[in-house]
């Protein structure tokens, strides 16, 4: 052996080069993608012949120049010829030397809200058929925590060992297997075939390996698939933000924790997301109980952070100093802060977590990710294409979904739909601002949803009503953001058109109060046409919310403005809504004039919805006047027109009004048939205003056929619809019949029975309402 090749020279050279750069063994290990244990063994001379790839990793980690790199390579002693090219024969079970037992890491915190996922994962690794399982999900969702819990729980089931291999610092797929070898503490038996050496060691052993943070080296997937195929008793669980895409893989997607469905104290206290927040707050010395005053703010914090475990953990210490309400305001402004010092640096802030993810992307993927921040609450593929403009976004969007930065969510139509978790969206928005593109992208977003709202107006009045309602409901947060952006830009006319065009959607899906608030902020800076759209929308929303006095007061200015706008269809809509106000306030003469003019202009403009509802208003006026014969003739035309129109709202409201007439005429079977069809339409389309009339009418019918308990129950269900969706049952004739039925129901039942049934009705779901109504309708038809 040459004098310059004495044992221990490599250790000396390595230590000298590390000291010259003021690095600790742990820091060098992190940079080189090795373990501190492996670096220590090399510097002590315990491992005298490192693999060439290990030497390269060390040189890269040290940032060596050519001369120092050559010195380090030259310090490696030569291998014996017989050991450098031969793979040792697998030992027999009797001869095998087992690896050091080495207990897996013990979890430092409780695993909260993951019992179902943990049970599913334990079932998979025990099955014997799923031996390469990839836990995927966004950064901070808790993949590593779940995998460590699995190791801890399943250690006894794997006598060959249960090991965690942290791949966060590994950047080359070829270094994954050597990293596993180093973590297992195996001798470096071969120079060029680390996979063979690992297979030789693992054969015959039941081993569980957790490969943590694999997303940046998914190129190693084929090698891992081969490793699992060659080691029949090996189970590998990988954590990655992207799947491996090999045939042996079983992907398990980890979603954020469930957030509270309501602000009720019990619902908030039972939410896994709030439980995690309070557990981590308690560890920081904050109070842990859910109280009535704090419950809504705690629920809002959990929802704002989208149930993302890391974001909840980072936010929790804030409860030590701040009330839940104050903490919520700070989170909405700036996001969660820094985490505990013993977390890896890449997990100490949400920005660090997401920097790690975006570093894996190509520039065009990063650009799309940042621009998606302008969407609120989710987005469809066609909206992305419209807002981004002029690009094929599908390839880049596919990568963002695969890397768990963007989540695929259920869609109301055939357009694929996606969303960013709120902490991720805030991060992307900060990057978009830093690039100077936030303003232009927000402007494109506002223009797109203004256009979509205006186009939806006519669709809502046709057979496509329910599909349009579902799509608008999915985009409600985007519509709100677009409206606010238009106001910021002093585009009052566009803001008025957006909100006014959507009045039917806002009313039918429980947003009437919000819609009125939007339209109150529209000033005189808009054009006459845009202002009329806004004023007409206000009339519709005031009608649905039962504010007849304001509806009547605002009808005059709206009708006057309509006289100056050359838009017969819009004018006709304004006139019939003003006519409804006159009917509801007891002014049939004024109502008749406006409704007749509205019908004429609606027909001339080719607006069948307007024409049907003009006739509908005339039928209401006839009922208010007590002219049942005229009402009957008009209602036949209205129901026929509504069926031809194919609009579920128009048909349901027409059937309800015809049921009011049949009730006045004492036709219980006819009333039952009409209300049964109206109920189906209302529930299927989730049409709150028609349901606000159908359910009280059904309740009154139940009393008349001898079922006061069902009457109280259905009155309770009707009250819930009115309260939740802010719709009011104010047509005078229907309201009088309903009030009479409610009073009679209270008299037919003792107070305790009435209250019990009423409360049960208030919390009933659609299926229960259908079942209860079916029993009443059956009795009425008999």
Buried (B, 14 or more C-beta within 10 A) or exposed (E): EEEEEEEEBBBEBBBBBBEEEEBEBEBBBBBBBBBBEBBBBBBEEEBBBBBEBBBBBBBBBBEBEEEBBEBBBEBBBEBEEEEEEEEEEBEEEEEBEEBEEEEBEEBEEEBBBBEEBBEEBBEBBEEEEBBBBBBBBBBBBBBBBBBBBBBBBBBEEBEBBBBBBBBBBBEBBBBBBBBBBBBBBBEBBBBEBBBBBBBBBBBBBBBBBBBBBBBBBBEBBEBBBBBBBBBEBBBBBBBBBBBBEBEBBBBBBBBBBBBBEEBBBEBBBBBBBBBBBBBBBBBBEBEEEBEEEBBBBBBBBBBBBBBBBBBBBBBBBBBBEBEBBEBBBBBEEEBBBEBBEEBBEBBBBBBBBBBBBBEBBEEEBBBBBBBBBBBBBBBBBBBBBBBBEEBEBEEBBEBBBBBBBBBEEEBBEEBBBBBBBBBBBBBBBBBBEEEEBBBEBBBBBBBBBBBBBBEBBBBBBBEBBBBBBBBBBBBBBBBBBBBBBBBEBEBBBBBBBBBBBBBBBBBBBBBBEBBBEBBEBBBEEBEBBBBBBBBBBBBBBBBBBBBBEBBBEBBEEBBEBBEEBEBBBBBBBBBBBBBBBBBBBEBBEBBBBBBBBBBBBBBEBEBBBBBBBBBBBBBBBBBBBEBEEBBBEBBEBBBEBBBEBEBBBBBBBBBBBBBBBBBBEEBBEBBBBBBBBBBBBBBEBBBBBBBBBBBBBBBBBBBBBEBBBBBBBBBBBBBBBBEEBBBBBBBBBBBEBBEEBBEBBBEBBEEEEBBBBBBBBBEBEEEBBBEBBEEBBEBBBE
